[in-house]
Amino acid sequence: MIRNRLVFDDEYQTAILHRNEELRSLSRLLEPAIRGRRAEDVLIYGPSGVGKTATTRWLLRDLYQRASVQSVGIECSGATSHEIIHEAVYKHPSAGIVHQNQSRTDLLEILTEVTDQPYVVILDEADIIPDLDVLGDLLEIELVSVIAIAHQQVEWLARLGDDVEANFPADSQIEFRKYHEDELVDILKPRVEHGLVGRPVTTEQLEWIADETGGVARWAIQSVLAAAELAEERNHDRFREEDVQDSFERAKTKIRKANLRSLPVVYLRVYELVRAVGPVTGDELKAAYREHQDAIFEGQNRSPVTWRRVYDYLSKLADYDLLEMPGETNSKVYEVVDEELEAPVEFVVPGILYAE
């Protein structure tokens, strides 16, 4: 039944559907680069799995083919500021040989020297960057512009200094909403056509999947794949009701595992702290963090951050559907969504036993 699993991957290159308004806005902001001028800086924000990265990279590929506009996509999960700058230089077409151990100052000097045409730096998962001063470093270079892709608009902007925040005015911020049901069905149909053998799923079943997944394309796409896997395992020649019904949680579990693997070590240790002590109130979690903050940041070449910054980590875990934190700010209860899902990190919270 499954012809090509790659069709269901995030990286699969396909037509961008139902993002015309977002594409128009992004094209307007990048248009100066076509004329050899610096593009505008952009903040793209919205929930996980709604096509922010795919849409951005599709447009940049198109601009390269039409006008040779150079860009680089950088996955910021787990990357230090130095690593982000190194990748921006390393992937520049005119940079030559660049070494990992070169200083931040040397790397920025190289980037300044070689950037004689517009160069767009895409910072994916920009809300995970530990030190947003890296934006100031990049934006000091005349023809370098930044597209920051994040989940939360207000929280991300609040972390910027006033001089950098000025580069991201309201008309340079693009929200990606969740898809409507009919839009999501349109997105699923080509995946079914190219990824599965025959026509094993009905339009009504695709509508069910689109409705159940709440407008999140990644979850819907992975649910189609999960339903196909279940149908194969059960020797069904097409999707049955039980295959679709059971696909949603299988897809969610797969996405959660992938999200968890993508996070930096500190986030993984904070996740493990919540897994060990939760469900827990904010005051209790704050006390647990302060008790174990040295262990959480051990080996990371940085000092423990404030509780306010840890709250940003917790919000990111919630965005990734790894953590539940219902309630108002002062009365939230924190617990992991799946107690059996262990972070891929060696970290034991001293003095705490997991609940049986």
Disulfide bonds with the S-S distance in Angstrom:
none
